[in-house]
Amino acid sequence: MSKAEDLLSQLLVARTGVNTGERQAQSRIKTRDYLDRGKKELKGENVLSIIKETETEIGALRTSALAEKDDNLVEVYDAALSVFSTWNHAREA
């Protein structure tokens, strides 16, 4: 299983949290772990494209969850995307 697939799987697990705070916290933690591992384990130019692909995939999954009215999953994906956004802004600074 790739790192991105592992993250997506962990986000599905985070959706089962008992409340909004727990779901969002788990999503942010798993996403930060993914980005930290990505920087360490993936070398070269390819790392940014892999991370961008993962972010795009999460965005598409969020759209799908929104259409299915799966509020818990939308929360999880929103939290993950906020981590990607913060990471991108920090990288660009």
Backbone atoms as SQL, in Angstrom:
CREATE TABLE atoms (id INTEGER PRIMARY KEY, chain TEXT, resi INTEGER, resn TEXT, atom TEXT, x REAL, y REAL, z REAL);
INSERT INTO atoms VALUES
  (1, 'A', 1, 'MET', 'N', 0.842, -1.166, 0.000),
  (2, 'A', 1, 'MET', 'CA', 0.000, 0.000, 0.000),
  (3, 'A', 1, 'MET', 'C', 0.895, 1.238, 0.000),
  (4, 'A', 2, 'SER', 'N', 0.588, 2.166, -0.872),
  (5, 'A', 2, 'SER', 'CA', 1.381, 3.397, -0.937),
  (6, 'A', 2, 'SER', 'C', 1.074, 4.281, 0.272),
  (7, 'A', 3, 'LYS', 'N', 1.917, 5.268, 0.479),
  (8, 'A', 3, 'LYS', 'CA', 1.719, 6.210, 1.590),
  (9, 'A', 3, 'LYS', 'C', 0.389, 6.954, 1.430),
  (10, 'A', 4, 'ALA', 'N', 0.055, 7.328, 0.201),
  (11, 'A', 4, 'ALA', 'CA', -1.197, 8.042, -0.045),
  (12, 'A', 4, 'ALA', 'C', -2.397, 7.145, 0.249),
  (13, 'A', 5, 'GLU', 'N', -2.333, 5.902, -0.185),
  (14, 'A', 5, 'GLU', 'CA', -3.422, 4.963, 0.093),
  (15, 'A', 5, 'GLU', 'C', -3.574, 4.734, 1.590),
  (16, 'A', 6, 'ASP', 'N', -2.450, 4.667, 2.282),
  (17, 'A', 6, 'ASP', 'CA', -2.473, 4.506, 3.730),
  (18, 'A', 6, 'ASP', 'C', -3.157, 5.707, 4.386),
  (19, 'A', 7, 'LEU', 'N', -2.830, 6.913, 3.941),
  (20, 'A', 7, 'LEU', 'CA', -3.467, 8.113, 4.484),
  (21, 'A', 7, 'LEU', 'C', -4.969, 8.073, 4.237),
  (22, 'A', 8, 'LEU', 'N', -5.384, 7.766, 3.024),
  (23, 'A', 8, 'LEU', 'CA', -6.814, 7.735, 2.705),
  (24, 'A', 8, 'LEU', 'C', -7.540, 6.711, 3.566),
  (25, 'A', 9, 'SER', 'N', -6.907, 5.583, 3.796),
  (26, 'A', 9, 'SER', 'CA', -7.481, 4.557, 4.665),
  (27, 'A', 9, 'SER', 'C', -7.619, 5.069, 6.097),
  (28, 'A', 10, 'GLN', 'N', -6.599, 5.758, 6.576),
  (29, 'A', 10, 'GLN', 'CA', -6.634, 6.298, 7.935),
  (30, 'A', 10, 'GLN', 'C', -7.680, 7.399, 8.076),
  (31, 'A', 11, 'LEU', 'N', -7.918, 8.149, 7.023),
  (32, 'A', 11, 'LEU', 'CA', -8.954, 9.175, 7.068),
  (33, 'A', 11, 'LEU', 'C', -10.339, 8.544, 7.174),
  (34, 'A', 12, 'LEU', 'N', -10.527, 7.410, 6.522),
  (35, 'A', 12, 'LEU', 'CA', -11.804, 6.703, 6.653),
  (36, 'A', 12, 'LEU', 'C', -12.022, 6.239, 8.089),
  (37, 'A', 13, 'VAL', 'N', -10.955, 5.806, 8.738),
  (38, 'A', 13, 'VAL', 'CA', -11.046, 5.392, 10.140),
  (39, 'A', 13, 'VAL', 'C', -11.351, 6.602, 11.023),
  (40, 'A', 14, 'ALA', 'N', -10.746, 7.737, 10.730),
  (41, 'A', 14, 'ALA', 'CA', -10.961, 8.953, 11.521),
  (42, 'A', 14, 'ALA', 'C', -12.425, 9.379, 11.497),
  (43, 'A', 15, 'ARG', 'N', -13.113, 9.046, 10.455),
  (44, 'A', 15, 'ARG', 'CA', -14.523, 9.405, 10.296),
  (45, 'A', 15, 'ARG', 'C', -15.392, 8.792, 11.387),
  (46, 'A', 16, 'THR', 'N', -14.918, 7.732, 12.019),
  (47, 'A', 16, 'THR', 'CA', -15.709, 7.048, 13.045),
  (48, 'A', 16, 'THR', 'C', -15.541, 7.667, 14.426),
  (49, 'A', 17, 'GLY', 'N', -14.821, 8.768, 14.523),
  (50, 'A', 17, 'GLY', 'CA', -14.646, 9.446, 15.810),
  (51, 'A', 17, 'GLY', 'C', -15.985, 9.813, 16.436),
  (52, 'A', 18, 'VAL', 'N', -16.002, 9.919, 17.759),
  (53, 'A', 18, 'VAL', 'CA', -17.266, 10.119, 18.469),
  (54, 'A', 18, 'VAL', 'C', -17.823, 11.537, 18.343),
  (55, 'A', 19, 'ASN', 'N', -16.971, 12.498, 18.013),
  (56, 'A', 19, 'ASN', 'CA', -17.468, 13.868, 17.854),
  (57, 'A', 19, 'ASN', 'C', -16.605, 14.615, 16.841),
  (58, 'A', 20, 'THR', 'N', -17.049, 15.805, 16.504),
  (59, 'A', 20, 'THR', 'CA', -16.356, 16.616, 15.501),
  (60, 'A', 20, 'THR', 'C', -14.898, 16.854, 15.864),
  (61, 'A', 21, 'GLY', 'N', -14.645, 17.230, 17.106),
  (62, 'A', 21, 'GLY', 'CA', -13.275, 17.517, 17.535),
  (63, 'A', 21, 'GLY', 'C', -12.354, 16.332, 17.364),
  (64, 'A', 22, 'GLU', 'N', -12.832, 15.156, 17.746),
  (65, 'A', 22, 'GLU', 'CA', -12.003, 13.954, 17.611),
  (66, 'A', 22, 'GLU', 'C', -11.754, 13.618, 16.149),
  (67, 'A', 23, 'ARG', 'N', -12.793, 13.713, 15.329),
  (68, 'A', 23, 'ARG', 'CA', -12.631, 13.403, 13.898),
  (69, 'A', 23, 'ARG', 'C', -11.628, 14.347, 13.248),
  (70, 'A', 24, 'GLN', 'N', -11.764, 15.637, 13.530),
  (71, 'A', 24, 'GLN', 'CA', -10.861, 16.617, 12.927),
  (72, 'A', 24, 'GLN', 'C', -9.435, 16.459, 13.442),
  (73, 'A', 25, 'ALA', 'N', -9.293, 16.206, 14.729),
  (74, 'A', 25, 'ALA', 'CA', -7.949, 16.030, 15.297),
  (75, 'A', 25, 'ALA', 'C', -7.254, 14.826, 14.680),
  (76, 'A', 26, 'GLN', 'N', -7.953, 13.707, 14.583),
  (77, 'A', 26, 'GLN', 'CA', -7.355, 12.511, 13.996),
  (78, 'A', 26, 'GLN', 'C', -6.975, 12.753, 12.537),
  (79, 'A', 27, 'SER', 'N', -7.838, 13.444, 11.819),
  (80, 'A', 27, 'SER', 'CA', -7.555, 13.744, 10.417),
  (81, 'A', 27, 'SER', 'C', -6.309, 14.612, 10.282),
  (82, 'A', 28, 'ARG', 'N', -6.209, 15.633, 11.112),
  (83, 'A', 28, 'ARG', 'CA', -5.041, 16.526, 11.049),
  (84, 'A', 28, 'ARG', 'C', -3.755, 15.788, 11.422),
  (85, 'A', 29, 'ILE', 'N', -3.824, 14.975, 12.462),
  (86, 'A', 29, 'ILE', 'CA', -2.640, 14.216, 12.896),
  (87, 'A', 29, 'ILE', 'C', -2.172, 13.286, 11.789),
  (88, 'A', 30, 'LYS', 'N', -3.090, 12.524, 11.211),
  (89, 'A', 30, 'LYS', 'CA', -2.723, 11.567, 10.156),
  (90, 'A', 30, 'LYS', 'C', -2.174, 12.291, 8.928),
  (91, 'A', 31, 'THR', 'N', -2.758, 13.433, 8.595),
  (92, 'A', 31, 'THR', 'CA', -2.295, 14.186, 7.426),
  (93, 'A', 31, 'THR', 'C', -0.912, 14.775, 7.676),
  (94, 'A', 32, 'ARG', 'N', -0.687, 15.327, 8.870),
  (95, 'A', 32, 'ARG', 'CA', 0.653, 15.851, 9.197),
  (96, 'A', 32, 'ARG', 'C', 1.693, 14.740, 9.169),
  (97, 'A', 33, 'ASP', 'N', 1.336, 13.574, 9.714),
  (98, 'A', 33, 'ASP', 'CA', 2.255, 12.430, 9.678),
  (99, 'A', 33, 'ASP', 'C', 2.612, 12.079, 8.235),
  (100, 'A', 34, 'TYR', 'N', 1.612, 12.076, 7.364),
  (101, 'A', 34, 'TYR', 'CA', 1.833, 11.767, 5.950),
  (102, 'A', 34, 'TYR', 'C', 2.796, 12.779, 5.323),
  (103, 'A', 35, 'LEU', 'N', 2.567, 14.062, 5.583),
  (104, 'A', 35, 'LEU', 'CA', 3.430, 15.095, 5.003),
  (105, 'A', 35, 'LEU', 'C', 4.841, 15.022, 5.571),
  (106, 'A', 36, 'ASP', 'N', 4.964, 14.766, 6.870),
  (107, 'A', 36, 'ASP', 'CA', 6.292, 14.637, 7.485),
  (108, 'A', 36, 'ASP', 'C', 7.045, 13.437, 6.925),
  (109, 'A', 37, 'ARG', 'N', 6.364, 12.308, 6.795),
  (110, 'A', 37, 'ARG', 'CA', 7.000, 11.112, 6.215),
  (111, 'A', 37, 'ARG', 'C', 7.365, 11.357, 4.769),
  (112, 'A', 38, 'GLY', 'N', 6.491, 12.054, 4.058),
  (113, 'A', 38, 'GLY', 'CA', 6.749, 12.342, 2.652),
  (114, 'A', 38, 'GLY', 'C', 8.029, 13.118, 2.460),
  (115, 'A', 39, 'LYS', 'N', 8.247, 14.112, 3.307),
  (116, 'A', 39, 'LYS', 'CA', 9.472, 14.914, 3.196),
  (117, 'A', 39, 'LYS', 'C', 10.705, 14.079, 3.488),
  (118, 'A', 40, 'LYS', 'N', 10.594, 13.146, 4.418),
  (119, 'A', 40, 'LYS', 'CA', 11.752, 12.353, 4.824),
  (120, 'A', 40, 'LYS', 'C', 12.009, 11.171, 3.894),
  (121, 'A', 41, 'GLU', 'N', 10.941, 10.492, 3.480),
  (122, 'A', 41, 'GLU', 'CA', 11.100, 9.242, 2.739),
  (123, 'A', 41, 'GLU', 'C', 11.114, 9.414, 1.230),
  (124, 'A', 42, 'LEU', 'N', 10.426, 10.406, 0.741),
  (125, 'A', 42, 'LEU', 'CA', 10.362, 10.623, -0.697),
  (126, 'A', 42, 'LEU', 'C', 11.357, 11.707, -1.058),
  (127, 'A', 43, 'LYS', 'N', 12.276, 11.384, -1.896),
  (128, 'A', 43, 'LYS', 'CA', 13.334, 12.333, -2.250),
  (129, 'A', 43, 'LYS', 'C', 13.111, 12.883, -3.652),
  (130, 'A', 44, 'GLY', 'N', 13.623, 14.078, -3.870),
  (131, 'A', 44, 'GLY', 'CA', 13.633, 14.650, -5.208),
  (132, 'A', 44, 'GLY', 'C', 12.378, 15.424, -5.563),
  (133, 'A', 45, 'GLU', 'N', 12.293, 15.768, -6.811),
  (134, 'A', 45, 'GLU', 'CA', 11.204, 16.582, -7.345),
  (135, 'A', 45, 'GLU', 'C', 9.861, 15.878, -7.245),
  (136, 'A', 46, 'ASN', 'N', 9.881, 14.574, -7.299),
  (137, 'A', 46, 'ASN', 'CA', 8.657, 13.789, -7.349),
  (138, 'A', 46, 'ASN', 'C', 7.805, 13.945, -6.093),
  (139, 'A', 47, 'VAL', 'N', 8.412, 14.277, -4.959),
  (140, 'A', 47, 'VAL', 'CA', 7.670, 14.354, -3.702),
  (141, 'A', 47, 'VAL', 'C', 6.544, 15.381, -3.778),
  (142, 'A', 48, 'LEU', 'N', 6.797, 16.527, -4.366),
  (143, 'A', 48, 'LEU', 'CA', 5.763, 17.555, -4.448),
  (144, 'A', 48, 'LEU', 'C', 4.604, 17.129, -5.338),
  (145, 'A', 49, 'SER', 'N', 4.899, 16.458, -6.427),
  (146, 'A', 49, 'SER', 'CA', 3.816, 16.016, -7.307),
  (147, 'A', 49, 'SER', 'C', 2.984, 14.922, -6.642),
  (148, 'A', 50, 'ILE', 'N', 3.619, 14.039, -5.886),
  (149, 'A', 50, 'ILE', 'CA', 2.885, 12.987, -5.176),
  (150, 'A', 50, 'ILE', 'C', 1.977, 13.608, -4.114),
  (151, 'A', 51, 'ILE', 'N', 2.501, 14.561, -3.375),
  (152, 'A', 51, 'ILE', 'CA', 1.708, 15.224, -2.336),
  (153, 'A', 51, 'ILE', 'C', 0.556, 15.999, -2.968),
  (154, 'A', 52, 'LYS', 'N', 0.808, 16.672, -4.076),
  (155, 'A', 52, 'LYS', 'CA', -0.246, 17.424, -4.764),
  (156, 'A', 52, 'LYS', 'C', -1.330, 16.478, -5.284),
  (157, 'A', 53, 'GLU', 'N', -0.934, 15.320, -5.808),
  (158, 'A', 53, 'GLU', 'CA', -1.910, 14.327, -6.270),
  (159, 'A', 53, 'GLU', 'C', -2.798, 13.865, -5.125),
  (160, 'A', 54, 'THR', 'N', -2.195, 13.629, -3.978),
  (161, 'A', 54, 'THR', 'CA', -2.954, 13.190, -2.811),
  (162, 'A', 54, 'THR', 'C', -3.939, 14.271, -2.383),
  (163, 'A', 55, 'GLU', 'N', -3.487, 15.513, -2.366),
  (164, 'A', 55, 'GLU', 'CA', -4.366, 16.625, -2.002),
  (165, 'A', 55, 'GLU', 'C', -5.543, 16.721, -2.976),
  (166, 'A', 56, 'THR', 'N', -5.266, 16.574, -4.257),
  (167, 'A', 56, 'THR', 'CA', -6.312, 16.626, -5.272),
  (168, 'A', 56, 'THR', 'C', -7.303, 15.484, -5.088),
  (169, 'A', 57, 'GLU', 'N', -6.791, 14.299, -4.790),
  (170, 'A', 57, 'GLU', 'CA', -7.661, 13.140, -4.581),
  (171, 'A', 57, 'GLU', 'C', -8.563, 13.350, -3.367),
  (172, 'A', 58, 'ILE', 'N', -8.020, 13.904, -2.294),
  (173, 'A', 58, 'ILE', 'CA', -8.831, 14.175, -1.103),
  (174, 'A', 58, 'ILE', 'C', -9.909, 15.209, -1.435),
  (175, 'A', 59, 'GLY', 'N', -9.566, 16.205, -2.236),
  (176, 'A', 59, 'GLY', 'CA', -10.559, 17.192, -2.662),
  (177, 'A', 59, 'GLY', 'C', -11.702, 16.550, -3.440),
  (178, 'A', 60, 'ALA', 'N', -11.367, 15.621, -4.320),
  (179, 'A', 60, 'ALA', 'CA', -12.395, 14.916, -5.092),
  (180, 'A', 60, 'ALA', 'C', -13.247, 14.028, -4.186),
  (181, 'A', 61, 'LEU', 'N', -12.607, 13.366, -3.233),
  (182, 'A', 61, 'LEU', 'CA', -13.347, 12.526, -2.289),
  (183, 'A', 61, 'LEU', 'C', -14.269, 13.375, -1.414),
  (184, 'A', 62, 'ARG', 'N', -13.819, 14.578, -1.064),
  (185, 'A', 62, 'ARG', 'CA', -14.652, 15.493, -0.280),
  (186, 'A', 62, 'ARG', 'C', -15.902, 15.865, -1.066),
  (187, 'A', 63, 'THR', 'N', -15.729, 16.160, -2.347),
  (188, 'A', 63, 'THR', 'CA', -16.862, 16.504, -3.200),
  (189, 'A', 63, 'THR', 'C', -17.859, 15.355, -3.259),
  (190, 'A', 64, 'SER', 'N', -17.349, 14.148, -3.378),
  (191, 'A', 64, 'SER', 'CA', -18.199, 12.959, -3.406),
  (192, 'A', 64, 'SER', 'C', -18.932, 12.771, -2.078),
  (193, 'A', 65, 'ALA', 'N', -18.217, 12.943, -0.967),
  (194, 'A', 65, 'ALA', 'CA', -18.834, 12.801, 0.360),
  (195, 'A', 65, 'ALA', 'C', -19.909, 13.866, 0.568),
  (196, 'A', 66, 'LEU', 'N', -19.665, 15.058, 0.051),
  (197, 'A', 66, 'LEU', 'CA', -20.638, 16.140, 0.152),
  (198, 'A', 66, 'LEU', 'C', -21.910, 15.783, -0.622),
  (199, 'A', 67, 'ALA', 'N', -21.738, 15.234, -1.813),
  (200, 'A', 67, 'ALA', 'CA', -22.881, 14.826, -2.629),
  (201, 'A', 67, 'ALA', 'C', -23.676, 13.713, -1.947),
  (202, 'A', 68, 'GLU', 'N', -22.969, 12.857, -1.214),
  (203, 'A', 68, 'GLU', 'CA', -23.621, 11.747, -0.507),
  (204, 'A', 68, 'GLU', 'C', -24.132, 12.164, 0.868),
  (205, 'A', 69, 'LYS', 'N', -23.917, 13.431, 1.221),
  (206, 'A', 69, 'LYS', 'CA', -24.334, 13.985, 2.515),
  (207, 'A', 69, 'LYS', 'C', -23.734, 13.220, 3.701),
  (208, 'A', 70, 'ASP', 'N', -22.483, 12.834, 3.550),
  (209, 'A', 70, 'ASP', 'CA', -21.748, 12.162, 4.628),
  (210, 'A', 70, 'ASP', 'C', -20.967, 13.234, 5.392),
  (211, 'A', 71, 'ASP', 'N', -21.658, 13.875, 6.333),
  (212, 'A', 71, 'ASP', 'CA', -21.086, 15.021, 7.043),
  (213, 'A', 71, 'ASP', 'C', -19.811, 14.676, 7.804),
  (214, 'A', 72, 'ASN', 'N', -19.758, 13.490, 8.400),
  (215, 'A', 72, 'ASN', 'CA', -18.557, 13.100, 9.145),
  (216, 'A', 72, 'ASN', 'C', -17.346, 13.020, 8.229),
  (217, 'A', 73, 'LEU', 'N', -17.533, 12.444, 7.066),
  (218, 'A', 73, 'LEU', 'CA', -16.423, 12.313, 6.127),
  (219, 'A', 73, 'LEU', 'C', -16.027, 13.673, 5.551),
  (220, 'A', 74, 'VAL', 'N', -16.998, 14.537, 5.322),
  (221, 'A', 74, 'VAL', 'CA', -16.692, 15.892, 4.846),
  (222, 'A', 74, 'VAL', 'C', -15.833, 16.614, 5.878),
  (223, 'A', 75, 'GLU', 'N', -16.181, 16.477, 7.167),
  (224, 'A', 75, 'GLU', 'CA', -15.378, 17.089, 8.240),
  (225, 'A', 75, 'GLU', 'C', -13.936, 16.601, 8.202),
  (226, 'A', 76, 'VAL', 'N', -13.781, 15.296, 8.036),
  (227, 'A', 76, 'VAL', 'CA', -12.450, 14.684, 8.015),
  (228, 'A', 76, 'VAL', 'C', -11.647, 15.208, 6.831),
  (229, 'A', 77, 'TYR', 'N', -12.260, 15.231, 5.658),
  (230, 'A', 77, 'TYR', 'CA', -11.555, 15.710, 4.471),
  (231, 'A', 77, 'TYR', 'C', -11.250, 17.207, 4.567),
  (232, 'A', 78, 'ASP', 'N', -12.180, 17.995, 5.123),
  (233, 'A', 78, 'ASP', 'CA', -11.913, 19.425, 5.312),
  (234, 'A', 78, 'ASP', 'C', -10.699, 19.640, 6.211),
  (235, 'A', 79, 'ALA', 'N', -10.633, 18.878, 7.295),
  (236, 'A', 79, 'ALA', 'CA', -9.500, 19.007, 8.221),
  (237, 'A', 79, 'ALA', 'C', -8.195, 18.633, 7.523),
  (238, 'A', 80, 'ALA', 'N', -8.222, 17.555, 6.739),
  (239, 'A', 80, 'ALA', 'CA', -7.016, 17.134, 6.014),
  (240, 'A', 80, 'ALA', 'C', -6.595, 18.207, 5.011),
  (241, 'A', 81, 'LEU', 'N', -7.557, 18.754, 4.294),
  (242, 'A', 81, 'LEU', 'CA', -7.235, 19.784, 3.301),
  (243, 'A', 81, 'LEU', 'C', -6.691, 21.047, 3.956),
  (244, 'A', 82, 'SER', 'N', -7.147, 21.350, 5.169),
  (245, 'A', 82, 'SER', 'CA', -6.609, 22.524, 5.863),
  (246, 'A', 82, 'SER', 'C', -5.133, 22.322, 6.203),
  (247, 'A', 83, 'VAL', 'N', -4.751, 21.089, 6.512),
  (248, 'A', 83, 'VAL', 'CA', -3.339, 20.790, 6.791),
  (249, 'A', 83, 'VAL', 'C', -2.515, 20.942, 5.515),
  (250, 'A', 84, 'PHE', 'N', -3.033, 20.444, 4.400),
  (251, 'A', 84, 'PHE', 'CA', -2.335, 20.612, 3.121),
  (252, 'A', 84, 'PHE', 'C', -2.163, 22.093, 2.803),
  (253, 'A', 85, 'SER', 'N', -3.209, 22.881, 3.023),
  (254, 'A', 85, 'SER', 'CA', -3.150, 24.314, 2.742),
  (255, 'A', 85, 'SER', 'C', -2.084, 24.998, 3.592),
  (256, 'A', 86, 'THR', 'N', -2.067, 24.697, 4.877),
  (257, 'A', 86, 'THR', 'CA', -1.061, 25.269, 5.777),
  (258, 'A', 86, 'THR', 'C', 0.338, 24.857, 5.348),
  (259, 'A', 87, 'TRP', 'N', 0.505, 23.593, 4.996),
  (260, 'A', 87, 'TRP', 'CA', 1.802, 23.067, 4.579),
  (261, 'A', 87, 'TRP', 'C', 2.272, 23.768, 3.305),
  (262, 'A', 88, 'ASN', 'N', 1.352, 23.957, 2.361),
  (263, 'A', 88, 'ASN', 'CA', 1.702, 24.635, 1.104),
  (264, 'A', 88, 'ASN', 'C', 2.109, 26.086, 1.344),
  (265, 'A', 89, 'HIS', 'N', 1.375, 26.787, 2.210),
  (266, 'A', 89, 'HIS', 'CA', 1.719, 28.183, 2.509),
  (267, 'A', 89, 'HIS', 'C', 3.076, 28.278, 3.193),
  (268, 'A', 90, 'ALA', 'N', 3.352, 27.379, 4.104),
  (269, 'A', 90, 'ALA', 'CA', 4.647, 27.388, 4.805),
  (270, 'A', 90, 'ALA', 'C', 5.787, 27.090, 3.837),
  (271, 'A', 91, 'ARG', 'N', 5.547, 26.179, 2.912),
  (272, 'A', 91, 'ARG', 'CA', 6.572, 25.802, 1.936),
  (273, 'A', 91, 'ARG', 'C', 6.869, 26.959, 0.991),
  (274, 'A', 92, 'GLU', 'N', 5.836, 27.715, 0.645),
  (275, 'A', 92, 'GLU', 'CA', 5.998, 28.829, -0.291),
  (276, 'A', 92, 'GLU', 'C', 6.630, 30.055, 0.359),
  (277, 'A', 93, 'ALA', 'N', 6.553, 30.134, 1.678),
  (278, 'A', 93, 'ALA', 'CA', 7.082, 31.317, 2.381),
  (279, 'A', 93, 'ALA', 'C', 8.586, 31.327, 2.433);
